[in-house]
Amino acid sequence: MVHNRLKLTALGFLVFGTVQTSWATYSRVESMGKRADFFMDDISIFDNPANMNIFPNFLIGELGVYRQGAGDTSANVRRNADPANSWFGGIFSYSLSKNKESGNLYPQISLGGAFNRVDEELAAIIPDIADGYAVPKPATNFDGFLGMTLSNGGMLGSHVYVAMQEGANLTNGSIQGQADPNINVYALRGDLGVNWPIARNVDGELSLGTASISYGPQSIDPEMSYFVKGRAFSTLEIINGELVPIFNYSVLKAPGRELTKLHFGLGVNVSLDRGFFWLGAQGLFDEDDKSGMDTTAGGLVRYDSHSTAKTNQSIRGGLVSFGIERNVWWDWLVLRVGGQKEITYRDQSSNQTNQTYNFIYTNPTNDGSINDAVGFGIGINIEEKLKVDATLAEDLPYTFGNLFSGPIHHLISRISATYSF
């Protein structure tokens, strides 16, 4: 994203700052274990909208992702290219309490929204081509939130997500190819959530959701998806942290695709001296059925509603992940590192080739994606108000980004920020 002297300027900006470890961003999560299942963070509002009440009156946003395959960064030449999938949003709260002067703000209502965020859970099952027509990028990408905190501390929340495009494929505001009424995509999602104090030292979360996905010609009917997610935070004073069991069941359905996920696990998070640590393990039991979908030579996923081809993949195994962050040198500078390791056994069959085979799978180690094995990053905090987190390129300690020679290189792959007021 920045090159030569600009790279040094960006690195200097990130070093001379400060961080608070209580709120997370996508950059913090990505650089500290790749997932946020076992600790509380503001990104969890997209999984359980009741959590929006924990983060009143704050703005959140992201400059986007800058890596191979994201944005215009694939060409082997030096040039500037803006990061992909930038977005922004905020949550605003108003107290209904008659005793505000005493510090009691509950009951309290909250209203929030986000623009341009991509719901990766839904986007992952949408193909690139449907019945010969390109599946466009959605133009709306809107999240809406409404929540309330009750007098007893119980939290309720609702969430809608709308991602649509009709008749054209846009890139940076310009139509790609020809406008056509068969170039469409629709992804609509709704969630209800609760975060409730179950006992003196236990808080429980539960969210229910549904989604409708369709793409291509209008003749292709939409499919309905379902979600159930839950977790609990039980305080363990002996470790100065929390024990966190999690549960996630979802049926993601789109024309030609049905992905069923059953994940459950157990983890801990611990407050350290000037830092934070978490560790967790999950069992993965997934079924991936594809009807009329295949991958082209160029890596594009194509759906043909008239095809009788079908493949099925069963996934059984586990995932271990961890993350750690600590203030170093000064209270205003934090370093983060984390990783994950997936080992699953996969059975795959195809009615087109009459083949069935199985193999052991593990997640990639160096492709730069969110499924990568490790990550690290830094963050800043300006007067406990503006917080900026960055995921650093994993080759940085080895090449320093090849600042002065070679093809496109970068120091940072993601930057996220929050501002509380």
C-alpha positions, 0 to 999 in steps of 0.5 A: 500500500505504501512504498519506499519512503512512504513505507518508513513513514507508515511504520513510524506512525504505528510504532509511536502510539499506544494500545488498549487490550480490551477491544478488538478489531479484525487486525487484532484478531488476525494477528493474534490467533486468527479467530476470536471465539474465546475472548470478548471483542467488538467484532463479535457484534456480527455474530451476536448483535447483543454484544453491541451493548458492551461497546456504546458510543464508538466508531469502527472502521478498516482501511482494508486488506492489502495482500496478494489476491486482494485489490490490485496487488497481483501484478509483478510491478511497482505501483500504488494500489488501494487495499480491498474491502475497506469499511466503516460504522459505529454504535450510539447509545442512549440511557433511559435511566432516571439515575444517570447522575449516580452512574447507573446508565441502565436501561439503555438502548443502542443503535448502530450500523456499518457500511461496505463490510463484506460478510465473509461467512456468506461470501465464501459460498457464493460462486464467481459465475452462475449459468454463464453470467458473472456474479457481481460484487454487492453494491449495498453491503449494509449492517444495521443494529438495534439493541438494549441493555436491561436494568439487570445487565441482560443484553438484547440485540438484533442485526440485519445485513443486506448485500445486493446488486442487480444488472451490472458488475461494478469495480470502483464505480465503473461497469465491468463488461456489459450491463445485463438483467441476469447479472445479480446477487442477493444476500440477506441476513437477520440475527437475534442475540442475547448476552445474559448474566447466568450466575455471579461469575458466568455470562452466557451468549446465544444468537439465532439467525437466518439468511437468504442467498441467490445469484445469477438469472432471476429464474434461480430460486434463493436458498435459506441458511440458518445459524445457531451460535453460543458461548459462555464466559466463566470467571476463574480467579485461580488463573485471573481469567475465564473458561470459555466453552463455545458452540456453533451450528450453521447450515449455509445454503445457496443455489448449488451449495450446502455447507453444514458446520458443527463446531464446539470447543473449549478455551481460556483467556488470561489477563497477564501483567501488561498483556493478554493470552488465550488458548483454545481447541475446537472439534470440526464436523462439516459437510460440504455438498456441491451440485453443479459447481466446479472450478475453472482453470483460472480458479473461478468457481462456476455454477450451472443450474442444469448440471447433474454433477455433484461432489460431497466432502465430509470433514472431521477433525480439530483445530488448536489456536492461541494468541498473545499480546503484551505491552513492550518498552512503553505502556502505549506500545503492544506487540501481538502474535498468534497461530492456529493448526487444523488437522482434519480427515476429509472424505470426498466423492463425486458422482460425475467421476464415480470416485471416492477418496480421502486425505488428511488436511491442514491449513496453509502456512504461508499464503497470507490469508486468514486461514494461514498458520501464524500472524503478528501485529502491533497497535497504537492508542491515542489518549484512550480514544483512538485505537489503531491496530495493524497486521504486519506482513509475515515476511517483514522480519526476513526482508523488511519488505524489500523496501528499496528493490524487487517487485511489489512488497508491503509492511502491513496487510491490514489496518483497523481502527476504533474511536470511543467517545 
